[in-house]
Structure formats: C-alpha cells, structure tokens
C-alpha cells in the first residue's frame, strides 16, 4: 500500500514535471515570435521594472511585463547555454519552525551551488546574518535545494538579478517556516542600490502597507549587476565564484510565464546540488 507520504512526494514530482514541460513549451514559443513586437514589449518592461522595488521579490509579480524579444534574431542569445539537469527531483521537505541555531557566529561560511550552467560560490557572514546563514546551512544539509530551478530572471535597466530557492519553481514555494530580516543597514547597500555580487533574501514585504517583515524563507537572489532596490532584503552573502555563469544566464534572456507571472530564464538553470561549509 502506498503511504500518504509517498503519495505526497509522487504528486509533488508530477507537479514539478508539468511545470517543467510548460516552461519548455513557453521557451520554444518565444523563440519563434515575430521580432516586430519588440518595441511594444520594451514599453511594457518600462512599466513593469519597478515590481521588485515595491517589495515583490517573493510571490507573484504585479506586472505582466514581457521581455524584449528582439534578441531572438540572434541565435546565440536564444540558444540554451546550460547543460541538462542531473537526474532527480526536489525532495519537497517542509518544517513547521525555524531550525535551532547551530552556526558559529564568529565564522564565515561558503555555499557552493553546482548548477547546470556552472558553479556559483558564495561567501556568507554568520555574524551579520546568523539566522539566514543558519537556515541555509540547515536546508543545504537536508538537500532541500538539490534539483530545484532558478525561477526568475530580472534584467531591465535598473534590476539585474537571478532568483532561486523555490522547489516549486513558481515563486510561491518555501521550507514551511520563515526567518527574520537581518543586516538591513549593511553599509554596502547605499542609495537603494545592491552592488553586483550581492546575495540577498527574497521576501513578501510590501513597502506601501508596511506589512510582510520577517517573511523570508528559502528564496534568494543573486545580483549580477548593480541593482536599484530598497534596503528591505537581507544581504547575507557575496558571490566569490561564478559571476561569468550569471552573465551567461542573463545573456540568454527570459520569457514571461502567464500562469505564474514570473520571468523564468531561457537558460535551463537548475541547482543540481547545494553545499554549505565553514570557509
């Protein structure tokens, strides 16, 4: 007899596979669209570029902005620059509360993301963001990030980020618990600008209502060019390896998903394995 837990995992795998097929279909469709609509797409992007500044780096985007598809005329940008994902699916684990603190606050930690597009190395400061680093060490140890997609690529004139950490690949998934915001007054975040190389937490904070503090989970974003964002997202790490990997992903562009209102990258960006250790 199939247990309820086995059935839950089976349903999670089937859902992930359906989402993957929908993303692939959307990418194929994007490559054959007429480049003549590019100007209209650009105008939509200008209106939608402020979604992250309004605190929308987690959950549904509030704009149906489409990315400029004029690049489809250049095959090198339309082609997928990444390898096929390793065999496996997200394990779908969830927890009711934040893991107990086990990190050494006086130490630095390194997280390695072995992705289909190359390795990305991140240094993490447990002194400035202990809850965040502790959570990532826990989740990586539980293989939570393994076989998960990076589901959002923002690449407009002000925001240049790749967002990962959601097993569902929709922008709505997480570990089941939340962690507090930390390090929001980091001196590196000046003038509402997150410098290239910053790694920060996504959350559901809404600056207009003031609601959504301390809502971070497992989703995080990698800044590959200086990005204009309000200081509402916990900066907890710095990219030390793999900036070229991110540039390669960005060059391939993104395609809007009308179902989730995300902009998943055209490149097949999957985290095959994530590890965290003291550096």
Buried (B, 14 or more C-beta within 10 A) or exposed (E): EEEEEEEEBEEBBEBBEEBBEBBEEBBEEBBEBEBEEBEEBBEBBEEBBBBBBBBBBBBEBEBEBBBBBBBBEEEEBBEBBBEEBEEEBBBBEEEEEBBEEEBEEEEBBBBBBBBBBBEBBBBBBBEBBBBBBBBBBBBBEBBBBBBBBBBBBBBBEBBBBBBBBBBBBBBBBBBEBBBBBBBBEBEEBEEEBBBBBBBBBBBBBBEEEEEBBBBBBBBBBBBBBBBBBBBBBBBBBBBBBBBEBBEBBBBBBBBBBEEBBBBBBBBBBBBBBBBBEEE
